Amino acid sequence: MREYPAIVRLADESETVELAVRFSQHIRPPLVLFLRGDLGTGKTTFARALIQALGYDGRVKSPTFGLLETYTVSGLEILHLDLYRIAQARELEFLAIRDLLVGNSLLLVEWPERGESALPKPDLVLSLDHEGAGRIASLNAPSDAGKALAEAVLRGVQEATSS
């Protein structure tokens, strides 16, 4: 069994997008994915690429000002939260996030540390950090569903780098 957090080095934005595409191939809802990292590390880039790779062909907006954007793709309900602008977790109560989560939901949360007490527990936490001109992606999988997703994604990354 793999040690967590698992690390993936991303040389540039295109590799962040490629990682999101790999994730899209293995999403099995319901799933809660936290996206952590400083400003400019690629959280929104990853979320946008994941939503598009799952089949959404419209414009994927950053939910920074509205907090929540929702997308329906092939029966999958995608909820994309960006909590950068909230000061306290109780500000999320009016969104009723837990009520929106159904069996076919994917919840993507940017800046989850700002609202963690009001959020469901994550299946997988993807942390993005600067590393020179690139990024380091750390995957932590606290649930069985998260571990299954991480293992599948990491297998694909290893196969791509070894060929």
Secondary structure as UniProt FT lines:
FT   STRAND          6..10
FT   HELIX           13..24
FT   TURN            25..26
FT   STRAND          31..37
FT   TURN            39..40
FT   HELIX           43..53
FT   TURN            54..55
FT   TURN            64..66
FT   STRAND          68..73
FT   TURN            74..75
FT   STRAND          76..82
FT   TURN            84..85
FT   HELIX           89..95
FT   HELIX           97..100
FT   TURN            103..104
FT   STRAND          105..110
FT   HELIX           112..114
FT   HELIX           116..118
FT   STRAND          124..131
FT   TURN            132..133
FT   STRAND          134..140
FT   HELIX           144..162
//
